[in-house]
Amino acid sequence: MLDPRLRTAWLANIAVGAAAVTVRTPLYPQPGITLIRADSARTQRDSMDASDLELVTVTDRSAILTWTTRVRDRSGRRRPAPADTEVRLAPADSLAPARTYHLDSRCTAYHYAEITGLEPGRAYRFEAYSNGRRAVPARTLVTRRSGTPESTGTFTTATPPPGRLLRTIALANDVHYGEHTSGLVVSGLPTGVRHDTAQYPEFMLDALLDDVRSPDRAADHLIIAGDLTDSGTRDQSLAVRARLDRWGVLGRDYFVCRGNHDKPEQVHGETRDHWGAVFHSRQRLVENHLGGLRLIGLDTTRLTGSGGTIVAPQRDRLREILSADPHRPTLIFGHHPATSYAAVSNPGGPGFVLDPSNTAALHALYRTAPGVFLHHSGHTHRNRRSRPNIGIEVEFLEVAAVKEYPGGYLLLRIYEGGYTANFYKTRSDAARSWSTRTRRQYLGLHPDHSLGSCTDRNHVTLRDFSGLT
């Protein structure tokens, strides 16, 4: 039975999420912005607004902001409207007005501004504009809450760990290759979002693969923690494998584990594991090494249901590997989150994540293997840095989905003295448009659930990796 304190926290989380859909916090005063009253909407139909402002990524020398511009059409509905992209910046301790650091005159409705050349460990004031209109955050708690960068108009760049950069690993999950409707929970409810002309999992995966190999991201390796397919069919499994193989080599360049959507199908009492035939057999642990860094992929799926488990043979094999070399730097990934905090803070509740007995077993194993430093999972389609159940130096990290808003991946940059974790949205035109459309999923609550706080998405951890190559 669920601990009463955890049950209370879970119910409180659901209540907070439900409240977010009706939140109406006042806009902070901004020059050049005219608030549109409901009774004056008709006279303002042609006026453009810039909203959904998000400070997505903050590294030691860069920051990325996104927003959307819209106008009201003849029916009064807000439609995407192309405009220019401008970001003004100033040191936070300066009295001088912010000056233009980024200006792109190419018009788009889906704005993506990356500011580079910043100083590590320094605070900055920022303002975002399109056609002279200042961008404001959406009416969501995640960006309007007191103290967020979007509400204060300030951010501070990170101080990177000491030493050389050793490796850059992209962490991703939830591609759902073959899916036709995004945002469904059960029996077609709530109403999902469909793309008019294309298969969105395909172009969202393409955007990921193109992005992480670009010179300004320069990922050495890619880990996809489950739900590569929508339903684990042979065609879906072969198609996503073919696309990944054009990017790199399985077990050398990219690594995968199974998610609940990748499970075998049952046909007349017969189990057909198409995903397993293409990638890895069910409930099999996969181990790889990268210059002294150990990667372990877990299969946490059940034959039925969305929750997670680990069978005894796989758990025993993990114990053998960790006990044989407990101090080796180790990154573990599996589809289902594995903390009590994840169990009570996700809308699906405790039954949606790894079962309590296996969660406790993993934490106990990690206590005896101090080399384990990060456990990456997906499944919840959100960015969340979770607390361990016991006193261990392991980060449990959930990463938002590739296939929908906020649509991206996390870059783990490993230095001799620690690592940085930064979430990036994908940048292709199709990906930016689709991510904006899928913001409205789940009755408009999706951003509050999935984006995560700025520190969930961007943080630095100090640790000794000097033995890695």
WOLINMO-V736083 format. One record per helix or strand. SS is the DSSP state (@ for helix, = for strand). FROM is the first residue (numbers start at 1). LEN is the number of residues. Records with the same first field share a line. If there is no record, write none. Layout:
SS->FROM-LEN + FROM-LEN
This chain:
@->4-17 + 38-7 + 141-4 + 149-4 + 200-13 + 234-14 + 260-3 + 274-5 + 312-13 + 340-6 + 350-3 + 356-12 + 429-12 + 442-3 + 446-5 + 454-4
=->49-10 + 63-10 + 78-3 + 83-9 + 99-10 + 110-6 + 123-8 + 133-2 + 154-3 + 165-8 + 177-1 + 182-1 + 186-1 + 189-1 + 193-1 + 221-5 + 229-1 + 250-1 + 254-4 + 265-3 + 270-3 + 286-5 + 293-5 + 301-1 + 308-1 + 330-4 + 354-1 + 372-6 + 384-3 + 395-4 + 408-8 + 418-8 + 458-5
